Amino acid sequence: MGIKKTGLIIVPLFMVVGIVAAAYYQFEQARSLEEKRVERGGENLLKMAVMAYEGCDNVQKQQFFYKELSYLMTDDTVAYCLIHTTNDPTPVISFSSQTGLPRIPESVTTQSIVATGFNVQAFTTDDGHPFLELDKPIYRNGQPHEVLRLGMRLPDSRFLSRENIVMVTQVVMFVILALLFAYYGFTLLLAPVKRFLDDQKSERPEPSLLNLVKQMERFLDSSSDQLSGMTSAYRDLAAQSKVLQYENNQLLQIFEHLDFGVLMVDAQDQIFFANQFCLSLTGKGRSELLNQPVSEALNPPALVEFIHRQNLVEMGNEGNRTEIKFPSAGPDKTFRVRAVPLMGHDQIQFGFLVYMEDITPEKAAEKASQDFMNHIAHELRTPLTNIKAYNEMMMDGEIVAPEMQKEFFHTINDETNRLSNLVKNILELAETEMGQLTARRERVETRWLHQSCLDAVEKVAREKQIELTSQLPDNMPSISGDKEMLKSALINVLGNAVKYTPRAGTIEFMIQDKGDAVIFQIADSGYGISGDDLPHIFEKFYRSDNESVTDETGTGLGLAITWEIINHHGGHIEVDSQPSKGSTFTITIPKGDLTIG
């Protein structure tokens, strides 16, 4: 009887000690894993925060940075974010979670200030809560100027916490109950054997009792191993669950900051996720969309119809995408909406992911390309038609008078030149837009530029009795650039001045030396440009509806090419004009490196 009582006391005691030791080991393992996860996640968040803060060179980017920090504080793991200069421990920017800023030891703050690179510090507050602080200095002009500090909460490091004590107590009670049931179960099972041995009047019944104790010990050892394995599995499962939860929160944060709408709908057409971009498109709040039927929560009707149609179309079919206009985004905005099936691990579809992308720039580019082709076709058709008509009349012998034939030849020649200039302008414009425009840098004398441009327009100006005057500096400056390109740009402006100035008008060509730049100014007494036309004169193929302009031949490409050439030389062009009062074009070109050439 003494051995039985001793066994009932010693064996459970050893089991309790073993359970506590195993629980403590698993606790330490889980805590270490959690700390590494927090440190890894904090390091990634710190890098993103530093990159965002270093780009805060204007108010708009600063507001975006503050918004990012506000989103960051929604993570339960993040405790605070501080920014201060390297010579002052008082933060200039302080963000903390709902629980407030913890009391940070002075040694931690001092270490963060003197650190010259990425730094990690662990500390515990007065009330026993552990934290992990990650610091990184922000360099400006090669020197550390500010320090960005990110505080992360660590799991409770006390093994004898309320949760752990409750869990260990539950396991111990379970083991004790299991031992009691096992003991009395074995006693009942071995009762017949005991009675048999008693009947045999064995002189030494102790071995049977010792065998019973040994069997119980083997059973308890096996149970202890199983319980230890169950405890370890539970700890691993809890740690993995926390990691998955953290990664899921990070993924949702990414979805929230995408620049296109994301909407998730289950198989019953119930909405279970919508990011901020989607909310702004639909004009609804999150509570108005989540867990609501598509037909009741969404607008416009075209979007609802598109989502309902997804159950009827095959994956990859054109029915998986459409174009929709959202009233809240304005009538000029067009969005491409596409649906992607959501598949489970068993390859069974459980819903749709619908994303909405702004394709307004793409649509504008398509329209611009179409308009460009239409303009080219129109501009090519007119001279070709005239050349063909005049040539056919000459071939058919309808024109026999020498003077009339000469006039026809002149017309064909003029239309051929017009066609050649159009093709040349189109090729030049294509080179600029494809980035293939290359300037041959050389020393260009402005005296040569001035005279070359006057020679190019002098004949037409004389025919229209237009007075050409010049205003030049005493010492004509030089500039660095491609002389043929610059000549072409100035002739385009000067030629337009001659073309759109009525007979007996005046044109003044001025050159000014402004130290590091040369200013070319062309002022005419022509028809002028209206306020509606002025913002568009440098657009391709743009021509005013003014009758005085439409009466003159032109492609609408000259000023567009001039803009590209001047911009390619690092200069800029300005226009001052009023209808019936003439126009003044001011072109400023940097002198550049005059040692070239």
Disulfide bonds with the S-S distance in Angstrom:
none
